[in-house]
Amino acid sequence: MDLSAIEDELYGLPLQEFTAARDDRASEARKAGKGDVAAAVKRLRKPSVAAWMTNMLVRERRSEIEKLISLGEKLRSARSLKGEQIRRASTQRSDAVRTLLRHARAIAERANQPASPAVLEAVEVTLDAAFSDPESAATLRSGHLTTTLHYSGLGFGGAPGPGAPPGTKPRRVGDTRQTRRTTTTARKELEQATREAKEADVMADRAKRAVVTAEADLNRLRAAFAVADRKAKKARQKVAVAQRKFDRSAG
């Protein structure tokens, strides 16, 4: 009875089934003489709604998750980033996160699991952490989250650390300072571009709703005009008939 396999099973279940299934697996391990496994299983925490949704994304939308993580890795490995590259990366990140959030909502709806805006925001924060930080990405990939991830550091550049590929040259102090300045600037530009992209999305949604409303108003006005036009034609016909009668009587 393998603990890792039990974790994979439990964290892939519908959220409302977690506790009962965990207790059942702990009981089974205890009966099988696996006291250490039983104790470890019993300690497994039920995930929050946002963590559960993210775990399900890892299972159902793995390729999109890997695409987002890969984009973050490419940015961190870049020696220098230009403004256009930052903006393009921001757009790609926003598109990837937006797609994953749409799938997360669908997963929650399919499981009859309420997902508030705050929960969806927590999912987005977790995805951003995986985008920005290798450790967060590795944690997300496990699909065993019990709570959401957060990352507040700089996720780009930096000197090669332990385990760097053979032949990698260490940076001089001056190079490191320059890299930090470049990284800080790149991060600020990315954050600004991300904010602008979100604001643009909001404005686009508002404009779309305004267009729909305007089209509905236009359709109502067209219908009202058609009715008024028919009434006007009938009124003119009545005027013509009355005029002819008057002319005959006067003659």
LUMDRENZA-663727 format. One line per 2 residues: their letters; for each residue x, y, z of C-alpha. Coordinates in steps of 0.02 Angstrom, whole numbers, plus 50000, padded with zeros to 5 digits. Example, Ala and Ser with C-alpha at 12.3 -4.5 7.8 and 13.67 -1.06 7.14 Angstrom:
BEGIN
as> 50615 49775 50390 ~ 50684 49947 50357
***
This chain:
BEGIN
md> 50000 50000 50000 ~ 50091 50154 49933
ls> 50067 50323 50017 ~ 50102 50419 49857
ai> 49968 50322 49762 ~ 49843 50355 49901
ed> 49883 50541 49896 ~ 49859 50544 49707
el> 49690 50461 49727 ~ 49628 50569 49870
yg> 49679 50737 49796 ~ 49596 50691 49632
lp> 49426 50655 49711 ~ 49277 50773 49719
lq> 49307 50886 49868 ~ 49157 50826 49968
ef> 49221 50646 49958 ~ 49395 50681 50025
ta> 49371 50658 50212 ~ 49273 50496 50204
ar> 49392 50421 50075 ~ 49545 50473 50177
dd> 49476 50390 50334 ~ 49434 50232 50234
ra> 49611 50222 50163 ~ 49688 50249 50336
se> 49579 50110 50405 ~ 49627 49993 50263
ar> 49813 50029 50291 ~ 49795 49996 50477
ka> 49708 49829 50446 ~ 49846 49783 50324
gk> 49975 49809 50460 ~ 50040 49972 50385
gd> 50029 50079 50540 ~ 50151 50211 50475
va> 50055 50229 50312 ~ 49890 50237 50406
aa> 49956 50377 50517 ~ 50024 50473 50368
vk> 49860 50456 50274 ~ 49761 50514 50425
rl> 49869 50671 50432 ~ 49828 50720 50253
rk> 49733 50884 50254 ~ 49576 50917 50155
ps> 49616 51047 50022 ~ 49533 51217 50015
va> 49412 51244 49872 ~ 49542 51344 49774
aw> 49678 51213 49807 ~ 49560 51073 49752
mt> 49516 51166 49591 ~ 49702 51191 49555
nm> 49738 51007 49589 ~ 49603 50962 49464
lv> 49677 51081 49336 ~ 49843 50989 49353
re> 49754 50825 49316 ~ 49638 50884 49177
rr> 49734 51027 49094 ~ 49914 50973 49116
se> 49973 51041 48949 ~ 49907 51216 48988
ie> 49988 51211 49160 ~ 50155 51161 49083
kl> 50139 51298 48952 ~ 50120 51429 49089
is> 50266 51360 49191 ~ 50375 51349 49036
lg> 50340 51531 48994 ~ 50399 51582 49168
ek> 50556 51476 49151 ~ 50600 51558 48985
lr> 50582 51730 49060 ~ 50689 51687 49211
sa> 50826 51616 49101 ~ 50833 51768 48987
rs> 50988 51877 49010 ~ 50896 52035 48965
lk> 50720 52078 48915 ~ 50658 52219 48805
ge> 50495 52311 48828 ~ 50409 52223 48683
qi> 50464 52053 48749 ~ 50393 52097 48919
rr> 50227 52150 48845 ~ 50216 51994 48737
as> 50256 51883 48886 ~ 50126 51974 48990
tq> 49994 51944 48856 ~ 50040 51760 48844
rs> 50034 51741 49033 ~ 49865 51828 49043
da> 49794 51720 48903 ~ 49857 51559 48984
vr> 49790 51606 49156 ~ 49623 51662 49084
tl> 49604 51496 48994 ~ 49647 51397 49151
lr> 49524 51498 49256 ~ 49387 51462 49130
ha> 49424 51276 49146 ~ 49429 51292 49336
ra> 49253 51366 49336 ~ 49194 51224 49224
ia> 49270 51095 49341 ~ 49183 51174 49491
er> 49015 51183 49401 ~ 49029 51002 49346
an> 49059 50949 49527 ~ 48921 51063 49595
qp> 49056 51150 49696 ~ 49024 51337 49726
as> 49171 51445 49671 ~ 49162 51626 49728
pa> 49262 51767 49649 ~ 49380 51758 49799
vl> 49411 51573 49765 ~ 49447 51606 49582
ea> 49565 51745 49632 ~ 49657 51622 49746
ve> 49673 51502 49599 ~ 49745 51643 49494
vt> 49870 51689 49631 ~ 49926 51507 49638
ld> 49950 51501 49449 ~ 50050 51663 49456
aa> 50161 51588 49592 ~ 50197 51436 49483
fs> 50235 51553 49337 ~ 50358 51655 49442
dp> 50445 51528 49554 ~ 50520 51354 49516
es> 50480 51287 49690 ~ 50300 51342 49675
aa> 50292 51262 49503 ~ 50357 51097 49572
tl> 50229 51103 49713 ~ 50089 51138 49591
rs> 50143 50996 49476 ~ 50122 50871 49619
gh> 49934 50900 49618 ~ 49930 50880 49808
lt> 49895 51059 49861 ~ 49799 51085 50022
tt> 49808 51275 50016 ~ 49848 51403 49884
lh> 50022 51463 49839 ~ 50091 51639 49852
ys> 50250 51715 49785 ~ 50311 51892 49815
gl> 50493 51883 49759 ~ 50573 51919 49592
gf> 50555 51773 49474 ~ 50676 51819 49334
gg> 50862 51809 49301 ~ 50990 51785 49439
ap> 51160 51703 49444 ~ 51177 51515 49417
gp> 51148 51421 49578 ~ 51194 51248 49639
ga> 51168 51118 49505 ~ 51197 51240 49361
pp> 51252 51160 49197 ~ 51440 51123 49183
gt> 51537 51266 49107 ~ 51422 51400 49173
kp> 51527 51552 49217 ~ 51495 51640 49382
rr> 51449 51821 49366 ~ 51556 51963 49430
vg> 51486 52077 49564 ~ 51457 52215 49437
dt> 51367 52094 49322 ~ 51259 52034 49465
rq> 51210 52211 49513 ~ 51168 52252 49334
tr> 51066 52093 49320 ~ 50971 52138 49477
rt> 50932 52310 49408 ~ 50878 52234 49242
tt> 50775 52103 49330 ~ 50690 52230 49442
ta> 50649 52339 49292 ~ 50585 52190 49194
rk> 50478 52134 49338 ~ 50401 52307 49359
el> 50367 52318 49173 ~ 50286 52146 49175
eq> 50177 52193 49323 ~ 50127 52356 49240
at> 50088 52268 49076 ~ 49987 52137 49170
re> 49886 52273 49257 ~ 49857 52360 49091
ak> 49802 52196 49011 ~ 49677 52164 49152
ea> 49611 52342 49139 ~ 49595 52321 48951
dv> 49498 52159 48977 ~ 49379 52249 49095
ma> 49355 52392 48972 ~ 49326 52268 48830
dr> 49194 52177 48933 ~ 49108 52342 48973
ak> 49112 52394 48791 ~ 49041 52226 48739
ra> 48898 52244 48862 ~ 48868 52422 48801
vv> 48860 52360 48621 ~ 48735 52226 48669
ta> 48629 52356 48761 ~ 48641 52478 48615
ea> 48590 52342 48492 ~ 48441 52298 48600
dl> 48391 52483 48609 ~ 48414 52500 48422
nr> 48302 52349 48391 ~ 48168 52423 48505
lr> 48179 52590 48414 ~ 48165 52504 48245
aa> 48011 52410 48304 ~ 47935 52571 48372
fa> 47974 52660 48208 ~ 47892 52521 48108
va> 47734 52534 48213 ~ 47732 52724 48202
dr> 47763 52717 48014 ~ 47615 52599 47989
ka> 47503 52712 48092 ~ 47561 52864 47992
kk> 47522 52778 47827 ~ 47348 52732 47888
ar> 47321 52910 47949 ~ 47373 52980 47779
qk> 47255 52860 47694 ~ 47113 52920 47805
va> 47159 53100 47764 ~ 47154 53061 47577
va> 46983 52976 47592 ~ 46914 53120 47696
qr> 46983 53246 47571 ~ 46897 53159 47425
kf> 46732 53155 47520 ~ 46749 53338 47561
dr> 46788 53382 47381 ~ 46636 53289 47319
sa> 46520 53369 47445 ~ 46588 53542 47409
g> 46569 53519 47222
***
